[in-house]
Amino acid sequence: MARTVGRNVAAPLLFLNLLMWAIVLGFSSWCLNRYINGTTGHPSMGGNGATSFFLIFTILAAVLGIASKFAGGNHLRAWRSDSLAAAGSSAIVAWAVTALAVGLACKHISIGGWRGWRLRILEGFIIVLGFTELLYVLLIHAGMFSSGYGPGYRDADYGAGVGAPGIEQKGTHTTGVPGAARV
C-alpha cells in the first residue's frame, strides 16, 4: 500500500487535469477563432489588448498539458523510474507554459474592459490549472523525497546494464573476437 500512495493520488488529479485541459482547449480555440475573424463584438467574446497573447499562450498550454497527461498516464500505468523521466519533463514544461498563461490571465483581468463569459471562464480555468498542474508535478516527483511515495530516481530494482562498474558479466563469450573489437 505504501508504494502506491503517490499513484493513488496522482491518478484522479491526472484525469481531472486532462478534462480541464480539454475544456480550456475548446474554449480558447473558439475565442481565438472569433478574435481572428474580428467578431469581438459578440456578446460572449469581448476582450482587450492582452486577449490575443492570452489566447495564444492558453492554446499552447492546453496542447502541452494534454500531451503531458498522456505521458503521465503511461507513467501511472508502468510506475517505474524510466517512465518518470518522460512524464516529469513533459509535466514541468506544461506547468511552465501554464505559469506564463496564468500571468497573462492576471494581466487580462487587470486591464479590464468588457470580457465575455467565455473569456472569464477561460481565465478562471487557467488560474486553477496553474495550481493543479503544479500539484501534479510535485506528486509525480514525490518519489525523489521518499520511495514510499513512488518510484525514486535511484531505485535499485532494475538491472544496471552491461559493463556497469562492479557488475561481473557471467557467460560472456569472447573466443574468436579480435582484441581491437572487444569493448
Buried (B, 14 or more C-beta within 10 A) or exposed (E): EEEBBBBEBBBEBBBBBBEBBBBBBEBBBBBBEBBEEEEBEBEBBBBBEBBBBBBBBBBBBBBBBBBBBBBBBEBBEBBBBEBBEBBBEBBBBBBBBBBBBBBBBBBBBEBEEEBBEBBBBBBEBBBBBBEBBBEBBBBBBBBBEEBBBBBBEEBEEEEEEEEEEEEEEEEEEEEEEEEEEEE
